[in-house]
Amino acid sequence: MKKILVTGCNGQLGRAINKVYQQEEVEFINTDVVEGEGIRALDITKVEEVLALVRETRPDVIINCAAHTNVDKCEEQWDLAYQINAIGARNLSIGAADVGAKLMHVSTDYVFAGDGSRPYTEFDDVAPNSAYGKTKLEGERFVQQFADKYFIIRTAWLYGDGKNFAKTMLRLAETHDKVSVVSDQFGSPTSAMELARMIHVLEPTENYGLYHGTCEGSCSWAVFASEVFRLAGKDTEVEYITTEEYQRRNPASAKRPAYSVLDNYMLRLTSDYRMADWKEAIAEYMKEM
């Protein structure tokens, strides 16, 4: 039976991966920072812990969903962000190579500067502007340096079973007639279930390398919020504001990419699988929620 070790199993993607694989004969080794029912505690920032666990369990695949994803907090907590996003990825790469496992590592659109006007391919130059983006890029580089068999999958604007933008908007709609949302940042809202399905397709193959994995199409945060309200039957008004206005209201916020739409170029070239359109994916999510 195939063994899959998942880090960050309590997060949105970790939960989606468990759900996508539930009909298969797979033994999951679910890990997170805190031990729980069916969950083993694992601190990915400590290479000794990682090596001890992978040598004990000998997984065929390691799927790394663990990350410090609070973009603003990463600016204040550089060392912690680097330990989790970069050193953690390095340690899992060392562990995967040690037992001959495949490593599937999730990265981000924030590795790009976000000043382009067309979707970024896997081969475009990276130039992160935030601590989050910089530490995630270092994680990618460590994977490429230390793992033998790896998939790096950059995703964006992820939402699923957990705290996310869609749920935040719906919570605000309960007490506000109008919400202000940035309208000059563009990306591709991506369902954790859609990303988990992509991982499920790639994982059995040997098409190793760097991939982009986002839902098709793109929009601004304001348009995304409007679609969430429409699907939920909410009359809440969306006030379109600029990034400049948002930063005036929230001066501690980290710099976000203005345009970080990703092109799933490698996925198109190496498989017949296609991610769902972002509107289809959010409709599925809202229906299930």
C-alpha positions in Angstrom: 0.0 0.0 0.0 1.2 3.5 -0.9 2.3 5.6 2.0 1.8 9.4 1.9 3.2 11.7 4.5 1.3 15.1 4.7 2.7 18.1 6.6 0.3 20.8 7.6 -2.6 18.3 7.5 -5.0 20.6 9.4 -4.7 23.3 6.8 -7.0 23.9 3.9 -4.9 22.0 1.4 -4.0 19.2 3.8 -7.7 18.5 4.5 -8.5 18.6 0.8 -5.8 16.1 0.0 -7.1 13.7 2.5 -10.6 14.1 1.0 -9.4 13.6 -2.6 -7.6 10.4 -1.7 -10.3 8.9 0.6 -11.5 6.4 -2.0 -8.0 5.0 -2.6 -5.9 2.3 -0.8 -3.5 4.8 0.7 -1.9 4.9 4.1 -1.7 8.5 5.3 0.8 9.7 7.8 -0.8 13.0 8.7 1.4 15.5 10.6 1.0 19.0 11.9 2.7 21.2 14.6 0.4 19.8 17.3 -0.5 16.2 17.8 -4.1 15.1 17.6 -6.3 12.2 16.8 -4.7 10.4 13.8 -2.1 13.2 13.6 1.5 13.0 14.5 3.4 16.1 15.7 6.2 17.2 13.4 8.3 20.3 13.5 9.6 20.6 10.0 12.2 23.2 11.0 14.2 20.5 12.8 16.0 18.2 10.4 16.5 15.5 13.1 12.7 15.2 13.7 12.0 15.0 10.0 14.7 12.3 9.4 13.5 10.3 12.4 9.9 10.3 11.2 10.6 9.5 7.5 13.1 6.7 8.5 10.5 5.2 10.8 7.5 5.5 8.4 9.3 5.3 5.1 6.7 7.1 3.0 6.5 6.8 -0.8 5.4 10.4 -1.1 5.8 13.5 1.0 3.3 16.4 0.4 4.4 19.6 2.0 1.4 21.8 2.8 3.0 23.4 5.8 3.9 27.1 5.5 3.9 30.5 7.3 1.3 32.1 5.1 0.4 35.2 7.1 1.9 37.7 4.6 1.9 40.7 7.0 3.2 38.6 9.9 6.1 37.3 7.8 7.4 40.9 7.5 7.6 41.1 11.3 8.7 37.5 11.8 11.4 37.0 9.1 13.3 34.3 11.1 10.2 32.2 11.8 9.0 32.6 8.1 12.5 31.5 6.9 12.6 28.6 9.2 9.2 27.3 8.1 9.1 28.3 4.5 12.7 27.7 3.6 14.5 25.5 6.2 11.4 23.3 6.5 11.3 22.7 2.8 15.1 21.9 2.9 14.6 19.4 5.7 11.8 17.6 4.0 13.9 17.5 0.8 16.7 15.9 2.7 14.3 13.4 4.3 12.7 12.5 1.0 16.0 11.9 -0.7 17.1 9.8 2.3 14.3 7.3 1.9 13.8 7.6 -1.9 10.4 9.4 -1.6 8.8 11.8 -4.0 8.4 15.3 -2.6 5.5 17.5 -3.6 6.1 21.0 -2.4 3.5 23.9 -2.6 4.8 27.4 -3.3 3.2 30.7 -4.3 2.5 33.4 -6.9 4.3 35.8 -4.5 7.7 34.7 -5.9 6.9 37.1 -8.8 7.2 40.9 -8.7 3.7 41.3 -9.9 4.3 44.1 -12.3 3.6 42.2 -15.5 0.6 42.3 -17.8 0.3 38.7 -18.9 0.1 35.4 -16.9 3.5 34.2 -15.6 4.8 30.9 -16.8 7.1 28.7 -14.8 10.1 30.1 -16.8 9.6 33.8 -16.1 12.0 35.6 -13.8 11.2 35.7 -10.1 11.6 38.8 -8.0 9.6 38.6 -4.8 8.7 41.9 -3.0 7.6 40.5 0.4 9.2 38.4 3.2 6.6 35.7 2.5 7.5 35.6 -1.2 11.3 35.7 -0.5 11.2 32.8 2.0 8.9 30.7 -0.2 11.4 31.2 -3.1 14.2 30.1 -0.9 12.2 27.0 -0.1 11.8 26.3 -3.8 15.6 26.6 -4.2 16.3 24.2 -1.4 13.9 21.6 -2.9 15.7 21.9 -6.2 19.1 21.5 -4.4 18.4 18.7 -2.0 15.4 16.6 -3.3 16.0 13.9 -6.0 12.3 13.5 -7.2 10.2 16.6 -6.7 7.3 18.5 -7.9 7.1 22.2 -7.0 3.6 23.6 -7.5 3.0 27.3 -7.3 -0.6 28.3 -6.4 -2.5 31.4 -5.5 -5.4 32.9 -3.6 -6.2 29.5 -2.0 -9.4 28.9 -0.2 -10.9 25.8 1.3 -11.9 24.2 4.7 -10.4 26.8 7.0 -9.8 30.5 7.3 -9.9 32.2 3.9 -11.0 35.3 1.9 -14.4 34.0 1.0 -15.3 33.2 4.6 -14.0 36.6 5.7 -16.2 38.3 3.2 -19.3 36.4 4.3 -18.5 37.1 7.9 -18.3 40.9 7.2 -21.5 40.7 5.3 -23.3 39.7 8.4 -22.6 43.1 10.0 -21.8 45.4 7.1 -24.0 46.8 4.3 -20.8 47.7 2.4 -17.3 46.3 2.4 -14.2 47.9 0.9 -12.1 45.5 -1.3 -9.0 46.1 -3.4 -9.7 46.3 -7.1 -6.3 46.8 -8.7 -4.7 43.4 -7.6 -5.3 40.6 -10.0 -4.9 36.8 -9.6 -6.7 33.5 -9.9 -8.8 32.4 -6.9 -8.0 28.7 -6.4 -10.0 26.0 -4.6 -8.0 23.8 -2.3 -9.9 20.9 -3.7 -8.9 21.8 -7.3 -5.2 22.0 -6.2 -5.5 18.7 -4.4 -7.0 17.1 -7.5 -4.0 18.4 -9.5 -1.6 17.0 -6.9 -3.5 13.7 -7.2 -3.0 13.6 -10.9 0.7 14.5 -10.8 1.7 12.4 -7.8 1.8 8.9 -9.5 3.8 10.2 -12.5 7.5 10.9 -13.0 6.9 14.3 -14.7 9.0 16.0 -12.1 9.7 19.7 -12.0 8.2 23.1 -11.5 4.5 23.7 -12.1 1.9 26.4 -11.7 -1.4 25.2 -10.3 -4.3 27.7 -10.2 -7.9 27.7 -11.4 -8.3 29.1 -14.9 -9.2 32.7 -15.5 -8.5 35.7 -13.3 -10.1 38.6 -11.5 -9.5 41.3 -8.8 -10.1 40.8 -5.1 -13.2 43.1 -5.5 -14.7 41.0 -8.3 -14.0 37.8 -6.3 -15.8 39.3 -3.3 -18.8 40.3 -5.5 -19.0 36.7 -6.9 -19.0 35.3 -3.3 -21.8 37.6 -2.3 -23.8 36.8 -5.5 -23.5 33.1 -4.9 -24.5 33.5 -1.3 -27.5 35.7 -2.1 -26.1 38.7 -0.2 -27.0 42.3 -1.0 -23.7 43.6 0.5 -22.2 46.3 -1.6 -18.5 46.0 -2.6 -16.6 49.3 -2.6 -13.8 49.1 -5.1 -10.6 50.7 -3.6 -7.0 51.0 -4.8 -4.1 49.3 -3.1 -2.8 52.8 -2.2 -6.1 53.5 -0.3 -5.9 50.1 1.4 -2.4 50.7 2.6 -3.4 54.1 3.9 -6.0 52.4 6.0 -3.7 49.5 6.9 -0.1 50.9 7.0 1.5 47.8 8.4 0.5 45.6 5.4 3.1 43.9 3.3 3.5 44.7 -0.4 1.3 42.5 -2.6 1.8 41.7 -6.3 -0.4 43.9 -8.4 -0.7 41.2 -11.1 0.2 37.6 -10.2 -2.0 35.6 -12.6 -0.2 32.3 -13.3 -0.2 30.3 -16.5 -0.4 26.5 -15.9 2.0 26.1 -18.9 3.8 22.9 -17.7 0.6 21.2 -16.8 -0.8 21.7 -20.3 2.4 20.4 -21.9 2.8 17.3 -19.7 -0.8 16.1 -19.1 -4.4 16.3 -20.4 -5.5 17.5 -17.0 -7.0 21.0 -16.7 -7.9 23.0 -13.6 -11.5 24.3 -13.3 -12.4 27.9 -14.1 -12.3 30.0 -10.9 -16.0 30.8 -11.1 -16.9 27.1 -11.4 -14.7 26.2 -8.5 -16.0 28.9 -6.1 -19.6 27.9 -7.0 -18.8 24.3 -6.0 -17.2 25.5 -2.8 -20.1 27.7 -1.9 -22.6 24.9 -2.6 -20.7 22.5 -0.4 -20.2 25.1 2.4 
